[in-house]
Amino acid sequence: MKRILLIASALWLTAATVLIAHSMLAVFKWDETTHDFGKIKQGKPVVAEFSFKNQGGAPLVITNARGSCGCTGVDYPKEAILPGKAGTIKATFNAASAGAFNKTVTVESNAEGGTSVLTIRGEVIP
């Protein structure tokens, strides 16, 4: 009986520790991580907005967000996103060259997992 109580106590303590640790992390909750522009005109930049919410228990700090090439500009919040609050990352594709494209935006932060990857795609037509 003592052995069962000891094991049950250890499991309860482990579960409590995990829950407390999780509540002290920032957690991204993305509305979507991929945006398809479809067909767009060459020479006309387009913008995708990726909305997110911090569902963790700590402020979310984005330390860097960068496009996979020079054709993709990225604008992201520089201030901390408090627990329960939302933010937006904007990816601007310059559409200079005709053809299909598939680009990524890498977001580095203090959130659980550390790095998130967002994708934009479409086809530039002359």
matplotlib code that plots the C-alpha trace (Angstrom):
import matplotlib.pyplot as plt

x = [0.0, 2.9, 4.4, 1.2, 0.9, 4.5, 4.1, 0.8, 2.5, 5.4, 3.1, 1.1, 4.2, 5.5, 2.2, 2.0, 5.6, 4.9, 1.7, 3.5, 6.5, 4.1, 2.2, 5.5, 6.2, 5.1, 3.1, 2.3, -1.2, -1.3, -4.5, -2.7, 1.0, 0.5, -0.8, -1.5, -1.7, -2.9, -2.0, -0.6, 0.6, 4.3, 5.8, 3.0, 4.1, 1.7, 1.4, 0.4, -0.6, -0.1, -2.1, -1.2, -2.1, 0.2, -1.6, 1.2, 1.7, 4.8, 5.3, 6.2, 9.3, 10.1, 13.8, 14.0, 11.9, 13.4, 12.4, 14.1, 15.3, 15.7, 12.4, 10.5, 10.4, 9.2, 7.6, 7.0, 6.2, 9.3, 7.6, 6.6, 3.2, 1.6, -0.2, -3.6, -2.8, -2.5, -0.1, 0.6, 3.6, 3.5, 5.4, 5.8, 6.7, 8.0, 6.7, 9.6, 10.0, 7.4, 6.7, 5.6, 7.1, 7.2, 8.9, 9.3, 9.5, 11.4, 10.3, 12.6, 11.2, 11.2, 8.0, 7.8, 9.7, 11.8, 11.3, 8.2, 8.1, 5.5, 5.0, 3.8, 3.2, 1.6, 2.3, 3.5, 2.1, 3.4]
y = [0.0, 2.4, 1.6, 2.6, 5.8, 6.6, 6.0, 8.0, 10.9, 10.8, 10.9, 13.7, 15.7, 15.2, 16.2, 19.3, 20.3, 19.9, 22.1, 24.8, 24.8, 25.0, 27.9, 29.8, 29.5, 31.7, 29.6, 30.6, 29.8, 30.7, 31.3, 29.8, 29.2, 29.0, 31.7, 31.0, 34.2, 32.3, 34.2, 37.7, 40.3, 40.7, 43.9, 44.3, 43.5, 41.5, 41.1, 38.1, 38.7, 35.9, 36.4, 34.7, 34.7, 34.1, 31.2, 30.7, 32.2, 34.3, 37.3, 36.3, 37.9, 37.6, 38.0, 37.7, 37.0, 36.7, 35.6, 32.8, 35.2, 38.9, 39.0, 38.6, 41.4, 40.8, 43.1, 41.7, 43.1, 44.3, 44.6, 41.6, 40.1, 39.5, 36.3, 36.2, 39.0, 38.8, 40.1, 39.9, 39.2, 40.7, 39.1, 41.2, 39.4, 41.7, 39.6, 40.7, 37.5, 35.5, 31.9, 29.9, 30.7, 29.0, 31.1, 30.8, 33.1, 31.8, 33.3, 33.0, 33.6, 32.5, 30.5, 26.8, 25.2, 28.3, 28.5, 28.7, 28.6, 30.4, 29.7, 31.9, 30.6, 31.5, 32.2, 35.5, 36.1, 38.7]
z = [0.0, 0.8, -2.5, -4.4, -2.4, -3.2, -6.9, -7.0, -5.2, -7.6, -10.6, -9.2, -8.5, -12.0, -13.5, -11.4, -12.3, -16.0, -15.8, -13.8, -16.3, -19.3, -17.8, -17.6, -21.3, -24.2, -26.8, -30.4, -31.6, -35.3, -37.2, -40.2, -41.2, -45.0, -47.4, -51.1, -53.1, -56.2, -59.4, -59.0, -61.5, -62.0, -60.5, -57.9, -54.4, -52.2, -48.5, -46.4, -42.8, -40.3, -37.1, -33.8, -30.2, -27.2, -25.4, -22.9, -19.4, -20.2, -22.5, -26.1, -27.5, -31.2, -31.6, -35.4, -38.4, -41.9, -45.4, -47.2, -49.9, -50.6, -52.4, -49.2, -46.6, -43.1, -40.5, -37.0, -33.5, -31.7, -28.3, -26.1, -26.7, -23.3, -22.4, -24.1, -26.5, -30.3, -32.9, -36.7, -38.8, -42.3, -45.2, -48.4, -51.6, -54.4, -57.4, -59.6, -61.6, -63.4, -62.4, -59.4, -56.0, -52.6, -49.9, -46.2, -43.2, -40.2, -36.9, -33.9, -30.4, -26.8, -27.5, -26.9, -29.7, -30.4, -34.2, -36.4, -40.2, -42.2, -45.9, -48.8, -52.3, -55.6, -59.2, -60.7, -64.2, -66.6]

ax = plt.figure().add_subplot(projection="3d")
ax.plot(x, y, z, "-o")
ax.set_aspect("equal")
plt.show()
